Amino acid sequence: MSDRWDPAAFKSRVDEVLRAYVAAEAGEFTAVDPSLGPVAEQLRAAVAEGKRLRAAFCYWGWRAVGQPDGDALLRAAAAMELVHAAAVVHDDLIDDSPLRHGRPTAHVALRGVVRGALRGRLRTAAARSLAMLVGDLLMSLAGQLFATSGLPAAYLARARPLWSAMARDLIAGECLEILRSGAVADADTTAALKVIRYKTAKYTVEQPLLIGGALAGAGAPLREGFRAYGLPLGEAFQLRDDLLGLFGDPRRTGKANADDVRAQRPTVLLAETWRLAGDQERERLRELLGRKDLDAEGLDTVRETMRRAGAPDRVEDMIRARVEAATGALHGLALPAHAATALTALAHSAAVRAS
């Protein structure tokens, strides 16, 4: 790969690594017993789609130190995508989301493979258990791919504490979201930002960058620069996701619009709506948020309430401010020109998107 940043070419390379690795592991899994085939298929499905942003940030964390491109690095970077795949399977399970990338989520798809003797809630519970185990296996495979990437053991040792921190922070963020869901009157922007910081921002941008830098032997000033760039950009990424989750086109996002509203997730969008809304609007939100039977009309009412309060515009302002902070942090770093160009482009593609 040349020094010119080509996102499509990079994605193709990461896709190839993931397909080959997961196919081999799925084959080993199915060899235990043929009945495991449908479960193994969910491993393949979990890595079939994706922007490969996390791999890209790890890659450029390495290249920013002046290290060259290489197959071993690519395998280590691709491991970030398996962490993401595991998080997605677990997140969809926790939220009971029906769709991801326009296809049934793992726990939905696996209902059809549970033995016919199980009916109703028992079948649903069995499918959810299988999906949970798919997510667990994906996280295990992520660690294995990273450890066997082919990079020197001394390089991998430098990154091991960051890998552990990434897993801990991701799980902490998921736990915080669960603990803070369901109470619209307690919606708080500061608390919501903390959830997205740990649930998404760190493992999407900051930690992949730091891991790539650690593998390459980045010094303290560069590591601090990565943090100053990565955390606000990771937050901007999730803020955009929250807007797309409710206002985006499901044909492009591949996800259901009503998930956040039905679950009363502690998003910044909801917190800002509650902060800016009047008493009458808050009362209407109380009636609609958390309803499992929320229909299209009710969802439109929530959207319109948010628009009248100015919450989407406020979140857009927060995204812009964070992208500016991230790109501004690059200016003070002595980066190779190709790395600065790539990280600037990645900042905009992470925050300005339709899916």
ChimeraX attribute file (.defattr): number of C-alpha atoms within 10 A of each C-alpha:
attribute: neighborCount
match mode: 1-to-1
recipient: residues
	/A:1	11
	/A:2	8
	/A:3	14
	/A:4	11
	/A:5	17
	/A:6	11
	/A:7	17
	/A:8	11
	/A:9	11
	/A:10	19
	/A:11	18
	/A:12	12
	/A:13	16
	/A:14	21
	/A:15	20
	/A:16	12
	/A:17	19
	/A:18	21
	/A:19	16
	/A:20	12
	/A:21	17
	/A:22	23
	/A:23	16
	/A:24	11
	/A:25	16
	/A:26	19
	/A:27	16
	/A:28	12
	/A:29	15
	/A:30	16
	/A:31	12
	/A:32	10
	/A:33	9
	/A:34	11
	/A:35	11
	/A:36	15
	/A:37	16
	/A:38	15
	/A:39	22
	/A:40	20
	/A:41	18
	/A:42	22
	/A:43	25
	/A:44	19
	/A:45	16
	/A:46	23
	/A:47	19
	/A:48	13
	/A:49	12
	/A:50	14
	/A:51	17
	/A:52	22
	/A:53	22
	/A:54	24
	/A:55	29
	/A:56	28
	/A:57	29
	/A:58	30
	/A:59	28
	/A:60	26
	/A:61	31
	/A:62	27
	/A:63	22
	/A:64	27
	/A:65	21
	/A:66	17
	/A:67	16
	/A:68	14
	/A:69	15
	/A:70	12
	/A:71	13
	/A:72	15
	/A:73	23
	/A:74	22
	/A:75	24
	/A:76	27
	/A:77	32
	/A:78	30
	/A:79	28
	/A:80	28
	/A:81	28
	/A:82	28
	/A:83	24
	/A:84	25
	/A:85	24
	/A:86	25
	/A:87	23
	/A:88	17
	/A:89	25
	/A:90	22
	/A:91	16
	/A:92	20
	/A:93	21
	/A:94	13
	/A:95	14
	/A:96	15
	/A:97	21
	/A:98	18
	/A:99	19
	/A:100	19
	/A:101	17
	/A:102	14
	/A:103	13
	/A:104	15
	/A:105	23
	/A:106	30
	/A:107	26
	/A:108	19
	/A:109	18
	/A:110	22
	/A:111	19
	/A:112	13
	/A:113	15
	/A:114	17
	/A:115	10
	/A:116	9
	/A:117	7
	/A:118	12
	/A:119	12
	/A:120	8
	/A:121	9
	/A:122	12
	/A:123	19
	/A:124	18
	/A:125	16
	/A:126	19
	/A:127	23
	/A:128	22
	/A:129	14
	/A:130	19
	/A:131	27
	/A:132	20
	/A:133	16
	/A:134	24
	/A:135	26
	/A:136	16
	/A:137	14
	/A:138	25
	/A:139	21
	/A:140	14
	/A:141	19
	/A:142	22
	/A:143	19
	/A:144	13
	/A:145	21
	/A:146	23
	/A:147	18
	/A:148	14
	/A:149	20
	/A:150	16
	/A:151	18
	/A:152	12
	/A:153	12
	/A:154	9
	/A:155	14
	/A:156	22
	/A:157	13
	/A:158	16
	/A:159	19
	/A:160	17
	/A:161	12
	/A:162	16
	/A:163	19
	/A:164	11
	/A:165	14
	/A:166	22
	/A:167	17
	/A:168	13
	/A:169	19
	/A:170	24
	/A:171	15
	/A:172	15
	/A:173	20
	/A:174	19
	/A:175	14
	/A:176	19
	/A:177	22
	/A:178	17
	/A:179	12
	/A:180	19
	/A:181	17
	/A:182	18
	/A:183	15
	/A:184	19
	/A:185	12
	/A:186	13
	/A:187	24
	/A:188	19
	/A:189	19
	/A:190	10
	/A:191	18
	/A:192	21
	/A:193	19
	/A:194	17
	/A:195	25
	/A:196	26
	/A:197	23
	/A:198	25
	/A:199	27
	/A:200	24
	/A:201	27
	/A:202	27
	/A:203	26
	/A:204	33
	/A:205	30
	/A:206	28
	/A:207	29
	/A:208	31
	/A:209	29
	/A:210	28
	/A:211	29
	/A:212	28
	/A:213	28
	/A:214	25
	/A:215	26
	/A:216	22
	/A:217	18
	/A:218	20
	/A:219	11
	/A:220	10
	/A:221	11
	/A:222	21
	/A:223	19
	/A:224	15
	/A:225	18
	/A:226	26
	/A:227	19
	/A:228	18
	/A:229	26
	/A:230	31
	/A:231	24
	/A:232	25
	/A:233	31
	/A:234	29
	/A:235	29
	/A:236	29
	/A:237	26
	/A:238	23
	/A:239	25
	/A:240	24
	/A:241	19
	/A:242	21
	/A:243	19
	/A:244	19
	/A:245	21
	/A:246	21
	/A:247	14
	/A:248	19
	/A:249	15
	/A:250	19
	/A:251	11
	/A:252	12
	/A:253	19
	/A:254	17
	/A:255	24
	/A:256	19
	/A:257	20
	/A:258	24
	/A:259	20
	/A:260	20
	/A:261	24
	/A:262	18
	/A:263	19
	/A:264	22
	/A:265	25
	/A:266	28
	/A:267	26
	/A:268	28
	/A:269	26
	/A:270	26
	/A:271	23
	/A:272	21
	/A:273	29
	/A:274	24
	/A:275	16
	/A:276	17
	/A:277	20
	/A:278	12
	/A:279	10
	/A:280	8
	/A:281	18
	/A:282	17
	/A:283	11
	/A:284	14
	/A:285	23
	/A:286	13
	/A:287	10
	/A:288	19
	/A:289	23
	/A:290	21
	/A:291	15
	/A:292	12
	/A:293	9
	/A:294	14
	/A:295	12
	/A:296	11
	/A:297	9
	/A:298	18
	/A:299	18
	/A:300	14
	/A:301	16
	/A:302	22
	/A:303	18
	/A:304	12
	/A:305	20
	/A:306	22
	/A:307	15
	/A:308	14
	/A:309	19
	/A:310	16
	/A:311	24
	/A:312	23
	/A:313	13
	/A:314	16
	/A:315	20
	/A:316	17
	/A:317	11
	/A:318	18
	/A:319	23
	/A:320	16
	/A:321	14
	/A:322	23
	/A:323	25
	/A:324	16
	/A:325	17
	/A:326	26
	/A:327	22
	/A:328	14
	/A:329	17
	/A:330	20
	/A:331	11
	/A:332	11
	/A:333	15
	/A:334	13
	/A:335	16
	/A:336	13
	/A:337	11
	/A:338	17
	/A:339	22
	/A:340	19
	/A:341	15
	/A:342	19
	/A:343	22
	/A:344	17
	/A:345	14
	/A:346	21
	/A:347	24
	/A:348	18
	/A:349	15
	/A:350	20
	/A:351	22
	/A:352	15
	/A:353	12
	/A:354	14
	/A:355	17
